[in-house]
Each structure stands twice: as structure tokens, then as C-alpha cells.
Amino acid sequence: AMMTDVVAMDEGVRDRLVLLAGGTSAAGRSAARVLLDAGARVVVVGSDDDRLASVAAEVPGVAVRRCDLTDSDAVDALRDHVHSAHGRVDGLLHLVGGWRGGGGLAGQSDDDFAFLLRSLTALRHISRAFDEDLRTSDAGRLAIVSSTSVARPLAGGANYETVKAASETLVRAVG
């Protein structure tokens, strides 16, 4: 409800192009609906064809595109496609993520860390590829979903909190 209120009060999204990176989750679908209702044009990017088809069916008016956001060449091709099909991007909402952890510090596996690191890699690629769009837009915005655990990290979530802290740093650097 809070996101709905914020978007509803901000007419700045009307006719703006917003790209939802990793937008096939429940949060992505909700964000897409809210943005569309506020008059934005929305492109949902994901890596799973079935989930993208489901988003397209459930959220009328949304455009969907498959892309491995951890592959910089694929992200550059995504940018070129978005530009030709939809125009320049005014906003990026990065929703690539997930949580893996628990088991104390010793229980944090390299596989868990590699999984979590994909989110940061995707953020690096997407923010780089669309940097010029955001800088030249009079309303350019980049947003991520982070965690309050970054400020109070615990051993059981060390991998997760490390990636979230690095993601916050990257977003501040872009800003």
C-alpha cells in the first residue's frame, strides 16, 4: 500500500519508461501493476520464459523481455532492443535477488555466495548499460530493494549482507 501511495502522489512516472530487472517475482508483478496504473510504460526483464509469459498474461500492458542480466553482452543487447522497441529508460528498479544463509558463518557456502553475487553482477551490468539513459532523463532513477540487516549484520546472513552492502554502495556511486 505504501508503494501505491508514493507512486499515486508522484505524477512524474506518467509516460515514463521503467525497466524492472528481475521483475517476474510477486514484488515485480505488483510494482509493474502500480507503475502501469500510474501511467508509466513498463518492461519486465527476467531469465525464465515461463515466468515472463505468466507476467505478460497477468499484467496487461506490460512488455516482457528475456535476458541473462549476469551476461554483459546480453545486457547491452537488451539495451539496444529496449531503445529500438520502447525508447530511452527513465527508471530502473532492480529486483534480482533472493536470500541464502543460515548456519552461522561456517554454514555459509561458496555456492550460496555465488548465487547471491549474481544479484550484484546483474546490478553492475544493468546500471552500466542504462547509465546514459538515466543521466539524460530529466527524471532518471535507479532503485534497489535492500535490507535493514546491512546496518546490523549477523553471522548467519554474512554472505547476503555483504552483497546487499555492495549493492547499496554501487547505487550510491551511480547517484
Secondary structure by P-SEA (a helix, b strand, c coil): caaaaaaaaccccccbbbbbcccccaaaaaaaaaaaaabbbbbbbbccaaaaaaaaaacccbbbbbbccccaaaaaaaaaaaaaccccccbbbbccbbbbbccccccccaaaaaaaaaaaaaaaaaaaaaaaaaaaccbbbbbbbbbcccccccccaaaaaaaaaaaaaaaaaac
